[in-house]
Amino acid sequence: MKTVTVHTKTPYDIYIGAGIRTQIGEQMKKQIAPCKAAIITDDVVFGLYATQVRQSLEQAGYTVCAYAFSAGEASKTITTWSNILEFLAEQEMTRKDVIVALGGGVVGDMAGFAAAVYQRGITFVQIPTTFLAAIDASVGGKTAIDLKAGKNLAGAFHQPRMVLCDTEILQQLPQSIFADGIAEALKYGVLGNQDLFVQIAEAGIHSHLDEIVEMCVSMKRDIVEKDETEQGDRKLLNLGHTFGHAIEWNSAFCMSHGQAVGIGMVLVARAAEHMGKAKKGLTEQIEKALQQHGLPIHCMYTAKELTAGILHDKKRKGNIIQFVFPYEIGHCEIVDIAVSDVEALANIAIGK
């Protein structure tokens, strides 16, 4: 089992290894005394892993309750969040108890945001069940829900007490869901690790999954430790996300986050190349890496449609939108773009 320690205001460990879900109770008990544990999950993951996690927790002395909501981004709403809070209150959860987020990024966001505000903040543990959540959403303490106007517009920073990543679960994911995580892993490579990018782009990664998860979360750990609440360098982690979130929003969240971020990286790389800021051929490199894993590379929306989504993005600061521009594999920078210039940039990005 591999361990990555995150030294935020409240330090915590990320445990990575195959079969961890059967050891969850014992691992948690080392840091959290047996208490009431509320498993928050979705209705798909509930049927797959909730019984095993419950049994592990109960064997370690925890009293367990569980709440499942409908799987998917469509559930990442204030209504679902409110229902979770009501459930916690009905179960008489207290500040000494713990929430266990069992699922992908949506579950982690919902459970984490509930933990952040219930009784002004209680402990929670992340158990990611998707590759994407394992290397991104479960680490760093960002929690959020979507509003009608846009993605992740309400939320809080609330770090988990620990993250338990069972790579055996990740190995069993359908390829389409696993590929969402590949897009996010490629993002880390573009950000600052050329060797990681090449390894993911050119080789099968299942046989090295533990190591790749460790590399990705270590990169995120290093950035988060320097900038826990996204005031500076943590914004680099938004590579591909400004265009990506606009694509998700335009698709009514029918397109997955990983697919949208992959296309977003292509778009912003094309824009950077056109502006003479990026190394020639960068866009093609990213496209080939995504296609190698069956991920889409083409945007189906117009510049005007993309701009409408971008202007609702939480990264907007007054009349400025911040983009992360890749200049070459391993080097990116944050660039301020005036709102008045966004549509022109989007036209460049989609090749118009």
N, C-alpha and C positions, 0 to 999 in steps of 0.2 A: 504494500500500500504506500502510495506517495502522499506527502503532506506539503502544502504550501501555506505559509502564514502571512496574513494580511495585517499590517501594522497601521490600522486606522485608529481613530479616537477610541474605539472599542475593538481591540485586536481579536482576530478569530482565525481558525484553521480551516483549510479546505482539504478534505481527505478524498483521494482518488484511487479506485481499485475495483476489480471485479468481485461481485458478490457482497458488497458492503451493506446492501439492504437487509441482510439477515443479521447484521451486527449493529444496527442502528441504535437499539436500546442501550447496549453496553457502551457504545461510543458516546452517546449523549449523556449517560449517567456519570461519565468522568468529569463533565463540566456543568451539568444541570441536574440537580437533585431530583429524584422521582417526584412527580407532581401530576397535575392534570394536563394532558397533551391533546390538543385539537388538531387532527389531520385535516388540512384543507386541500382539496384536489378537484379534478374534473371527472365527469362520469365515465370517460374512457380509461383513464389511469386508475380510477377506483377499482374497476373490475380486474385490472392486471396486477396491481401491487399493494393495494390498501390492506388486504388481509395479512400479507407477510410483514408489512411495516407495523401494523397493529399488534401482531403476535410478538414481534421483537420488542416493542415498547412495553407491552404488558408483562413479558417475562422479566424485564428489567425493573418492574415495579411502578410503571406509570399507569394512571387511569386514563383511558383513551376514549375520545368521541371523534366523530368524523362528519365532514360536510362536503358534498360534491355538487358542483354546478355544471352546466352544459359546456362541453369542450369547445374551444375556439375563441378567436378574437372578438366575436360578436358578444361574448359574455363579459368582456372587460369594461364594464359599465358601472355607473354609480349605483344602479339598482342591485347588481350582484354584490358589489362591495357592501352596500347597506344590509343585504340579507346575511352576509357573513358576520357583520357586526352584531346583528340581532341574534344569530346563532350563538356567538360567543357569550353574549349576555344571558341567553336562556340556559346555557350550560354552566353559568356562574363562574366563568373563567376570571381569574384574578391576576394581579401583577406578578405573582410568583409562579404562574403557570406558563406554558409554552405552546406556540403555534408551530406546526410542522407543515411546511409547504411541500407537497408531493406532486410534482408535475413539471410541465414545461414553463416557458416564459410567462404565459398568461397567469398560470397558477401562482408563480413566484411573485408577480406584480400584485395580484389581488390579495394574497395572504400577507405579503410584506407590508402593503399599504394598510391593511386592517390592523396588523401588529403595531404599526407606527402610531395609530391614533386611538386604538382601543385602550381605555383607561390611561390615555396619554403616553402609551408605549409599553408593550410587553415583549418578552423574548420570542424570537422565532428562529427556526432552523430550516435551511434549504436542502431539499433532496431533489435535484434536477433529474428529469427522466428523458430529456432530449439533448442531443449534442449541442444545439444552439444555446439552450439554457445553461448547460454545464460550463461553457466557456465564456458566457456573456451575462445573461440575466441574473444568474444566481450569485454573481460576484460583484461587489461594489456598492450595494446598498440602495440602488435606485429602485423605487417602487412607484407605480402609477396606474391610472385608469384612463380610458379614452373618453372624450366628450364628443358631442355631435360635430363640433367645429374642427376637431383634429385629434391626433394620436398623442397619448401620454400628457395631456394638458393639465391633469390634476394628480398630485402625488407627493411623495416625501422621501428624503434620504433616511434610511433606517437599516443599519448593518445587521446581518444575521449573526447569531452566536456561533454557528458553524455551518459548513457546507459539506454534505456527504454525497459524493458522486460515484455511483455504481456504474462502471463502464460496461459491465455485462448487459445492463439494460440498454445502453446506447448501441451496443453491437446488434441488438435484436430489433432495432427500429426499421420500419420500411425505408427503402432507399430514398424516396422522395422527401421524407422527414429528416433523415440523416443528412441529406444534401443541403438542407437549410443551414445546418451547423458548419458544413464545408465552406459555404459562402462567408460565414462569419470568421472562420479560421483563416481563410484567404485574406480577409481584411487585416488580420493581425500581421500576416506576412507582408502585405503592402505597406502597412504602417511602419514596421521597423525590423523585419527579420526575413531577409532574402532566402536564407536556407529553408525556413519554414514554408515560405511560398512555393519554392521549387519542390520540396518534399510532397506537399499536398497536390500541387499541380501535375506532377509527373508520376507519382507512385501511389500504390494502394495504401490507405492509411489505417485500415482496420487492424493490421498486425502491430501497429505502433500507436494505438489509440491512447493508451495511458500517458505516453510521453508527449503526444500532441496536446492533449488536454492540459497537462502540466505546463507546457510551454506557453500556451495561450493564456491560462489564468495567471501565470507568473508575469507575463507582459502587462495584463490588465492590472494586476496587483501593484506593479511598479508605478504605473500611471496614477492609480487611485490613491496610493500613499502620498504622492506629491500634491494631489488636488482632489480631496475627498468630495467636495460639493460642486465640482465642475465650474470653477471660476477661471481656469486657464487651460493647461495641457490636457485635461481629461476630455476636452471637446474633440481632441484628435480621434477618440473612439467613435465619433459620429461619421467617420469616413463612409461615404455611400448612403448615409441615412437621410440627408436633407432631400435628395431626389427620391430615395427609397420610401420614406414616409409619405411623400406626395403620391407615389405610385400606389401604395397601400390604400390611401385615402380615396383616390380616384376609383379603385377597384371595389370600393365598399368593403375593404378588408378581405376580399376573396383571394387575393394573391398573398402568399405566405411572406413573412418578414424576411426570411433568408433570401428568397427569390428576388424580392424588391430591393434589398440591400445590394445583391449582386449586380442587378441592372443599374442601380444608383452609382456603383463604383465605375462601371463602364461609362456612364454619362459624364461623371465629373472628370474622369481621366481624359475623355475626348475633348471636353472643354479646356482642360489644362494644356493638352497638346496643341489645340487650335490657337491658344493664347501665347504659345511659345514658351511656356513655363515647364512643361514636362518633357522627359526624354522621348525621342521619337520611337514609336512602336509600343509604348506603354499600354495603350488601349487594347491593342491586339494581344499582348501578353495576358491581360486580365480576362479578355474574352475567351481565349483558348483554355485557360485554367478553369473557368466556369463551365464551358462546354464539355470539358473532360469528365465532368461529374453530372452531366445532364441538366445543368442549370440554364435558364433563359438569359439572353443578353440583349434583347431588343425591347425598347419601350413602345408601348401601344398607345400612348397618350400624346396629345399636342403640347406645344410649349405653353399655350394659354392654360390648358388643363393642369399641367405640372405647376405652373406659377400659382394658380388658385390654391393648390394643396400646400405649396411651400409657404405662402403668406400666412397660413394657419399654424405653421410649425413653431414649436416652443423656442427654437433657436433664434427666432427673430428678436432683435434688439432695436426697438424704435423703427428707424428707416434703414436698418442694416440686417442682412441675413448672413450668417456665418456658414461657409462651406469649408470642407477639408479637401484641399487639392493634393493629389498624389503627383510627385515630380519624377519619381522612379521607384522601383520596388525597394522598399525599406526607408523611403523618405517622403514625408507629407508635411504640409503646413496649413494652418488655419488662415483663411482669407475672408475679409469682409467684402460683401457685394451689396451695393445699394439696391433697395427694393425696386427702384425704377429701372434697374439693369437686369433684373432676374429673368424676365421673359426673353430678352436677347440672349442671355447665357443659356437658357433652356433650349432655344432654337439651335444654338451651336452644339449643345450636348446631344441632341437627337439627330444631328447631321443635316440640319436645314440651312 
